[in-house]
Amino acid sequence: MQVALGLVATIVLSGLLGYIQDAGTSRVWLNVALAAIGGVIIYFAILAYLIYRYQPRHRQKAAPSPTNQS
């Protein structure tokens, strides 16, 4: 749910920024589409990095420590 809401917020805010950039011109919807697509790409790139970075590492079996034999 959190990922979906973050994605929706990213699309809306990116689209709004694209609309504000050239409001009143004929290419405003192209800017909205490009800004939304760019926002989605950046969103998933950051999400993939965070998943990779904080994914639990596979534990390697530690070699048995030598016991002190007398």
PyRosetta script that sets phi, psi and omega in degrees:
from pyrosetta import init, pose_from_sequence

init()
pose = pose_from_sequence("MQVALGLVATIVLSGLLGYIQDAGTSRVWLNVALAAIGGVIIYFAILAYLIYRYQPRHRQKAAPSPTNQS")
pose.set_psi(1, -41.2)
pose.set_omega(1, -178.7)
pose.set_phi(2, -66.1)
pose.set_psi(2, -38.6)
pose.set_omega(2, 178.6)
pose.set_phi(3, -66.4)
pose.set_psi(3, -41.9)
pose.set_omega(3, 180.0)
pose.set_phi(4, -64.5)
pose.set_psi(4, -42.9)
pose.set_omega(4, 178.4)
pose.set_phi(5, -66.5)
pose.set_psi(5, -37.8)
pose.set_omega(5, 176.5)
pose.set_phi(6, -64.4)
pose.set_psi(6, -38.9)
pose.set_omega(6, 178.7)
pose.set_phi(7, -66.8)
pose.set_psi(7, -42.7)
pose.set_omega(7, 178.3)
pose.set_phi(8, -63.1)
pose.set_psi(8, -44.2)
pose.set_omega(8, 178.7)
pose.set_phi(9, -62.5)
pose.set_psi(9, -39.1)
pose.set_omega(9, 178.5)
pose.set_phi(10, -63.9)
pose.set_psi(10, -43.2)
pose.set_omega(10, 179.9)
pose.set_phi(11, -64.8)
pose.set_psi(11, -44.6)
pose.set_omega(11, -178.4)
pose.set_phi(12, -65.1)
pose.set_psi(12, -47.7)
pose.set_omega(12, -178.6)
pose.set_phi(13, -67.3)
pose.set_psi(13, -38.8)
pose.set_omega(13, 177.5)
pose.set_phi(14, -64.8)
pose.set_psi(14, -43.2)
pose.set_omega(14, 177.8)
pose.set_phi(15, -62.6)
pose.set_psi(15, -39.3)
pose.set_omega(15, 178.3)
pose.set_phi(16, -64.6)
pose.set_psi(16, -41.8)
pose.set_omega(16, 177.0)
pose.set_phi(17, -64.1)
pose.set_psi(17, -38.9)
pose.set_omega(17, 177.0)
pose.set_phi(18, -66.3)
pose.set_psi(18, -34.0)
pose.set_omega(18, 179.0)
pose.set_phi(19, -70.7)
pose.set_psi(19, -41.3)
pose.set_omega(19, -178.2)
pose.set_phi(20, -67.2)
pose.set_psi(20, -30.7)
pose.set_omega(20, -175.0)
pose.set_phi(21, -57.9)
pose.set_psi(21, -48.3)
pose.set_omega(21, -178.4)
pose.set_phi(22, -129.5)
pose.set_psi(22, 45.9)
pose.set_omega(22, -179.5)
pose.set_phi(23, -59.2)
pose.set_psi(23, 134.1)
pose.set_omega(23, 177.8)
pose.set_phi(24, 92.3)
pose.set_psi(24, -3.0)
pose.set_omega(24, 178.3)
pose.set_phi(25, -104.1)
pose.set_psi(25, 170.9)
pose.set_omega(25, -177.8)
pose.set_phi(26, -74.9)
pose.set_psi(26, -17.9)
pose.set_omega(26, -178.1)
pose.set_phi(27, -98.7)
pose.set_psi(27, 16.4)
pose.set_omega(27, -176.3)
pose.set_phi(28, -62.7)
pose.set_psi(28, -38.7)
pose.set_omega(28, -177.1)
pose.set_phi(29, -74.0)
pose.set_psi(29, -28.6)
pose.set_omega(29, 173.2)
pose.set_phi(30, -65.7)
pose.set_psi(30, -42.3)
pose.set_omega(30, 177.3)
pose.set_phi(31, -64.0)
pose.set_psi(31, -39.2)
pose.set_omega(31, 178.2)
pose.set_phi(32, -62.2)
pose.set_psi(32, -46.1)
pose.set_omega(32, -179.2)
pose.set_phi(33, -64.5)
pose.set_psi(33, -44.7)
pose.set_omega(33, -180.0)
pose.set_phi(34, -65.5)
pose.set_psi(34, -39.1)
pose.set_omega(34, 178.8)
pose.set_phi(35, -66.8)
pose.set_psi(35, -40.9)
pose.set_omega(35, 179.3)
pose.set_phi(36, -66.0)
pose.set_psi(36, -43.2)
pose.set_omega(36, 178.9)
pose.set_phi(37, -65.1)
pose.set_psi(37, -42.8)
pose.set_omega(37, 177.1)
pose.set_phi(38, -62.3)
pose.set_psi(38, -40.1)
pose.set_omega(38, 177.5)
pose.set_phi(39, -63.2)
pose.set_psi(39, -40.5)
pose.set_omega(39, 178.6)
pose.set_phi(40, -65.5)
pose.set_psi(40, -42.0)
pose.set_omega(40, 179.1)
pose.set_phi(41, -62.4)
pose.set_psi(41, -46.0)
pose.set_omega(41, 178.6)
pose.set_phi(42, -64.5)
pose.set_psi(42, -40.5)
pose.set_omega(42, 179.5)
pose.set_phi(43, -58.5)
pose.set_psi(43, -48.7)
pose.set_omega(43, -178.4)
pose.set_phi(44, -71.3)
pose.set_psi(44, -31.0)
pose.set_omega(44, 176.1)
pose.set_phi(45, -64.6)
pose.set_psi(45, -44.6)
pose.set_omega(45, 178.4)
pose.set_phi(46, -66.3)
pose.set_psi(46, -41.6)
pose.set_omega(46, 178.8)
pose.set_phi(47, -62.0)
pose.set_psi(47, -43.5)
pose.set_omega(47, 179.1)
pose.set_phi(48, -64.1)
pose.set_psi(48, -40.9)
pose.set_omega(48, 178.1)
pose.set_phi(49, -62.5)
pose.set_psi(49, -44.7)
pose.set_omega(49, -179.0)
pose.set_phi(50, -65.3)
pose.set_psi(50, -38.9)
pose.set_omega(50, 177.3)
pose.set_phi(51, -64.5)
pose.set_psi(51, -43.9)
pose.set_omega(51, 179.1)
pose.set_phi(52, -64.2)
pose.set_psi(52, -43.4)
pose.set_omega(52, -174.4)
pose.set_phi(53, -68.2)
pose.set_psi(53, -39.2)
pose.set_omega(53, -173.9)
pose.set_phi(54, -105.8)
pose.set_psi(54, 12.3)
pose.set_omega(54, 176.3)
pose.set_phi(55, -70.6)
pose.set_psi(55, 135.4)
pose.set_omega(55, -179.9)
pose.set_phi(56, -59.6)
pose.set_psi(56, 135.0)
pose.set_omega(56, 179.0)
pose.set_phi(57, -76.8)
pose.set_psi(57, 149.4)
pose.set_omega(57, 176.1)
pose.set_phi(58, -73.8)
pose.set_psi(58, 127.0)
pose.set_omega(58, -179.0)
pose.set_phi(59, -77.4)
pose.set_psi(59, 134.2)
pose.set_omega(59, 175.8)
pose.set_phi(60, -92.9)
pose.set_psi(60, 141.8)
pose.set_omega(60, 178.7)
pose.set_phi(61, -69.2)
pose.set_psi(61, 126.3)
pose.set_omega(61, 179.9)
pose.set_phi(62, -74.3)
pose.set_psi(62, 142.2)
pose.set_omega(62, 177.7)
pose.set_phi(63, -66.9)
pose.set_psi(63, 140.4)
pose.set_omega(63, -180.0)
pose.set_phi(64, -60.8)
pose.set_psi(64, 133.4)
pose.set_omega(64, -178.5)
pose.set_phi(65, -75.1)
pose.set_psi(65, 140.4)
pose.set_omega(65, -178.9)
pose.set_phi(66, -66.7)
pose.set_psi(66, 135.6)
pose.set_omega(66, 178.0)
pose.set_phi(67, -87.0)
pose.set_psi(67, 150.9)
pose.set_omega(67, -178.3)
pose.set_phi(68, -82.7)
pose.set_psi(68, 97.5)
pose.set_omega(68, -178.7)
pose.set_phi(69, -101.0)
pose.set_psi(69, 133.2)
pose.set_omega(69, 179.8)
pose.set_phi(70, -106.0)
pose.dump_pdb("model.pdb")
